[in-house]
Amino acid sequence: MATTTLAEVTAELAQLEDPKTREVNARHGDDHGVNLGALRALAKRLKTQHDLARQLWATGGASARLLAILICRPRAFERDELDVMLREARAPKVHDWLLNYVVKKSPHSEELRLAWFADPDPVVASAGWALTTERVTKKPESLDLPGLLDVIETEMKDAPDRLQWAMNHCLAQIGIEHAEHRGRAIDIGERLEVLKDYPTSPGCTSPFAPTWISEMVRRAR
């Protein structure tokens, strides 16, 4: 399908649209009705087509943008292009896929992390925190972990949902990965009680940071 056109792909996406899938996704704030397994199968057939990916993204449709993420070349995007795309990605699934499948593989990821971290838009800032959390886990050198805990302690309780979730993830990872800061991370989580009552399915770990930290540390022993 090397010569697949935008019209052909959008027609196939329309055929894959399912009202029940859209209804389920809508509960999570996502405005698309294509089964993700079917979307991945389509991407596998299309293979990497960066120009087509750009065209799909430009349509603005969530399904088209998810497909674009799967068939693009992450390292081919310029820094400013990724910044615009992230600000356009308001659907949670598009935001998450763009961040994890594209931005994290980009040579511009660290520059974008720093730019987004303190952005006044809480959704953009949540991306900066997500990239920081990866640094906490994989490359903590030069990060100010006590400073991150200071910001979390001061701002997480009243942060908007997406930003709060990202900050809480960072808090948990600091506690999980860095024993010297574990006690403080657990204490912050216990005092702020963010996500303490979040419904958790049987067999899953609660996102409440003290519980999350304790469980992951226990598993690592």
C-alpha positions in Angstrom: 0.0 0.0 0.0 3.0 2.3 -0.6 0.9 4.6 -2.9 -2.2 4.8 -0.6 -3.9 8.1 -0.7 -5.4 10.1 2.1 -8.9 9.6 0.6 -8.5 5.9 0.6 -7.3 5.8 4.2 -10.0 8.1 5.5 -12.6 6.0 3.7 -11.3 2.9 5.4 -11.3 4.6 8.8 -14.9 5.6 8.2 -15.7 1.9 7.6 -14.1 0.9 10.8 -16.1 3.4 12.8 -18.3 1.7 15.4 -20.9 3.6 17.5 -20.4 1.3 20.6 -16.7 1.9 20.5 -17.2 5.6 20.3 -19.6 5.5 23.2 -17.0 3.7 25.4 -14.2 6.0 24.3 -16.3 9.1 25.0 -16.4 8.2 28.7 -12.7 8.8 28.8 -12.8 12.0 26.8 -11.8 10.5 23.5 -13.8 11.4 20.3 -13.1 8.4 18.1 -14.9 5.1 17.4 -12.3 2.9 15.8 -11.2 -0.2 17.7 -7.5 0.2 18.5 -6.7 -3.4 17.4 -8.2 -2.6 13.9 -6.3 0.7 13.8 -3.0 -1.1 14.5 -3.8 -3.7 11.9 -4.3 -0.9 9.3 -1.1 0.7 10.4 0.8 -2.6 9.9 -0.5 -2.8 6.3 0.4 0.8 5.6 3.8 0.6 7.2 5.9 3.8 7.6 4.6 6.6 5.4 5.6 9.9 6.9 4.0 12.2 4.3 0.7 10.4 4.7 1.0 10.6 8.4 1.3 14.4 8.2 -1.8 14.5 5.9 -3.7 12.4 8.4 -2.7 14.6 11.3 -3.9 17.7 9.4 -7.4 16.3 9.1 -7.9 16.9 12.8 -9.8 13.6 13.4 -8.8 11.6 16.4 -8.7 8.2 14.6 -6.7 9.8 11.7 -4.2 11.3 14.2 -3.8 8.0 16.1 -3.1 6.3 12.8 -0.7 9.1 11.8 1.3 8.4 15.0 1.6 4.7 14.1 2.9 5.3 10.6 5.1 8.3 11.0 8.9 8.6 11.5 9.2 10.1 15.0 12.7 11.5 14.4 11.6 13.3 11.2 9.6 15.9 13.1 11.1 19.3 13.9 11.0 20.6 17.5 8.4 23.4 16.7 6.3 20.9 14.7 6.0 18.6 17.7 5.2 21.6 20.0 2.3 22.5 17.7 1.1 18.9 17.5 1.1 18.4 21.3 -0.9 21.6 21.7 -3.4 20.4 19.1 -3.7 16.9 20.7 -6.6 17.5 23.1 -8.0 14.0 23.1 -6.3 12.0 25.9 -5.5 9.0 23.7 -4.0 11.1 21.0 -2.0 13.1 23.6 -0.7 10.0 25.2 0.3 8.2 22.0 2.0 11.3 20.6 4.0 11.6 23.8 5.0 8.0 24.1 5.4 6.9 20.5 6.7 10.1 18.9 8.1 12.7 21.3 10.0 10.3 23.5 11.8 9.0 20.4 12.6 12.5 19.2 16.0 14.1 19.5 14.1 17.2 20.7 12.5 15.4 23.7 14.6 17.0 26.4 14.3 20.5 25.0 10.5 20.0 24.8 10.4 18.6 28.3 12.0 21.8 29.7 9.7 24.0 27.6 6.5 22.2 28.5 7.2 21.6 32.2 6.1 25.0 33.4 3.7 25.8 30.5 0.6 27.7 31.6 -1.6 25.2 29.7 -2.1 22.3 32.2 -2.5 19.8 29.4 0.8 20.9 27.9 2.4 21.0 31.3 1.3 17.4 32.0 3.4 16.4 29.0 6.4 18.0 30.5 5.8 16.2 33.8 5.4 12.9 31.9 8.7 13.3 30.2 10.2 14.3 33.6 8.9 11.1 35.1 10.7 9.1 32.4 13.9 10.9 33.3 13.3 10.1 37.0 13.2 6.4 36.0 15.8 6.1 33.3 18.1 9.1 33.5 17.8 11.0 36.8 21.2 12.6 36.5 21.0 16.4 36.8 17.4 16.3 37.9 16.6 18.1 41.1 14.5 15.4 42.8 14.0 17.4 46.1 12.9 20.4 44.0 10.4 18.2 42.1 9.0 17.0 45.4 8.7 20.6 46.6 6.6 21.5 43.5 4.5 18.4 43.9 3.9 19.1 47.6 2.8 22.7 46.8 0.8 22.3 43.6 -0.5 18.8 43.1 -3.5 18.9 45.4 -5.2 21.7 43.4 -3.8 20.9 39.9 -6.3 20.2 37.0 -7.0 16.5 36.5 -4.5 15.7 33.7 -1.7 17.6 35.3 -2.5 16.2 38.7 -2.3 12.7 37.3 1.1 13.4 35.7 2.5 14.9 38.9 1.2 12.0 41.0 2.9 9.6 38.6 6.2 11.5 39.0 5.8 11.4 42.8 5.3 7.6 42.7 8.3 7.0 40.5 10.5 9.1 42.7 9.4 7.0 45.6 9.8 3.7 43.7 13.2 4.4 42.1 15.0 6.5 44.7 15.1 5.0 48.2 16.6 8.2 49.7 13.5 10.1 48.8 11.0 7.3 49.4 9.9 8.4 52.9 9.2 12.0 51.9 7.4 10.8 48.7 5.1 8.6 50.8 4.5 11.3 53.4 3.5 13.8 50.7 1.1 11.3 49.2 -0.4 10.5 52.5 -0.9 14.1 53.4 -2.3 15.3 50.1 -4.5 12.1 49.6 -4.6 12.6 45.8 -6.3 9.7 44.1 -6.7 7.9 47.5 -10.3 6.9 46.6 -9.7 6.2 42.9 -11.6 3.0 41.9 -9.2 0.2 41.2 -10.0 -3.1 39.6 -9.1 -6.3 41.4 -5.6 -7.3 40.7 -4.5 -3.8 39.7 -2.4 -1.4 41.7 -4.0 1.7 43.1 -2.6 5.0 41.7 -2.6 6.4 45.3 1.1 7.1 45.5 1.8 5.5 49.0 0.1 2.3 47.9 1.7 2.4 44.5 5.2 2.9 45.9 4.9 0.3 48.6 3.6 -2.3 46.1 6.2 -1.7 43.5 9.0 -1.8 46.1 7.6 -5.0 47.5 7.6 -6.6 44.0 11.2 -5.6 43.4 12.5 -7.4 46.5 
